[in-house]
Amino acid sequence: MSVNPTSEIKLDYDLAIVGGGIVGATLAAALKDSGLSVALIESQVESVSVAKGRAYAISLLSGRIFQGIGIWDKIEPQITSFKQIQLSDADYPKVVQFHPPELETDRLGYAAEHRVLLTVLQEFFHSSPNVSYLCPAEVVKADYQQDFVEIQLLKNGELQTIKTGLLVGADGAKSPIRQAAGIKTHGWRYWQSCLVATIKPEKPHNNVAYERFWPSGPMGVLPLPGNRFQIVWTWPHADAKAMQELDETAFLQKLEYYTGGKFGKLELLGDRYVFPVQLMQSDRYTLPRLALIGDAAHGCHPVAGQGMNLGIRDAAALAQILKTAHQKGEDIGNIQVLKRYETWRKRENWVILGFTDFLNRTFSNQFLPLIFIRRFGLWMLRNITPFKKYALQLMTGLRGCPPQLSQL
């Protein structure tokens, strides 16, 4: 056992989480009753961080994690449950349909807007006496000592210094915390960007989620409350920008064609956003007194809606490791403790990163042998039950080692 040496040092917090987005907020909320004092540091003012117009596919496992934290009853009434998922290859008529009985569940997943998840998480940890929300505050410097981390913050125009036993980077794909620690990453930028928009269809979406693969890239359709849906539409970079700049009528005509006309006339709600996509895996998720979670540690193509779910699972796994270590009297910043998290999550994340890369590369082309292979894969999904169930378990987060929070 590594006995906690920081007990002899005056710490302001047991751990500090940098990044108050959904993943960082999930970690803070998961530590509510841990006995650990937590600082959640966010550089954006609360109204700005909540106002992002994104929605995410939320897996069954992520829903169970939120249930274990104690916030699911506030989230579920504001989101949509998938009653069916349809997978198709461009205009190829043989569609793969997934239904809840194939997993012995009553649903296959959820679509949740960013503002809904983050607002509920913020309300939860605001009521937690062990969580301090430092916002807006920016980390200027982190100085890693043997027994603590000294963090310089810029808050309200003034420099402040706090000491913590562990620093957690949840500050996104370009993570300044990761870069300052000298942790290298591997991966590549795709030749594609994603266009995101919220749409009001003429016909009901019937709580069906769609993943439709085109040679230009996959298109995800997430059903939202109020008979709206969000598209996550992958194109080569220049084409994605051109689609963003099309006049509204021409854009909606293209969208009606690419969705097969099944939604009738479409109405655009709000702006269209474009962001580049990449695959990234950090060399390591941990150093002494440092852990990375979410996009700070890894990133994948948005096909199959896995990215946010990986981060939520990271947060639940790290919370479990830290709570167990604290209960045993171990130093939560000790590398031996943190390696338990890295070993658990890095291996599982590799599987999903590889899965999403395979899907995108196999379907986003017109290479004749790959067309044959993917059509054969769709045939297997339609006709071979164990293969279909395995793929569905992978997509819904039900493969691998589930965090204890999801089993409550």
Buried (B, 14 or more C-beta within 10 A) or exposed (E): EBEBBBEEEEBBBBBBBBBBBBBBBBBBBBBBEBEBBBBBBBBBEBEEBBEBBBBBBBBBBBBBBBBBBBBBEBBBEBBBBBBBBBBBBBEEEEEBBBEBEBBEBEBBBBBBBBBBBBBBBBEBBEEBEBBBBBBBBBBBEBEBEEBBBBBBBBBEEEEBEBBBBBBBBBBBBEBBBBBBBEBEBEBEEBEBBBBBBBBBBEEEBEBBBBBBBBEBBBBBBBBBBEBBBBBBBBBBBEBBEBBBEBEEEEBBEEBBEBBEEBBEEBEBBEEBBBEEBBBBBBEBBBBBBBBBBBBBBBBBBBBBBBBBBBBBBBBBBBBBBBBBBBEEEBBBBBBEBBBBBBEBBBEBBEEBBEBBBEBBEBBBBEEEEBBEEBEEBBEBBBEEEEEBBEBBBBBBBBBBEBBBBBEE
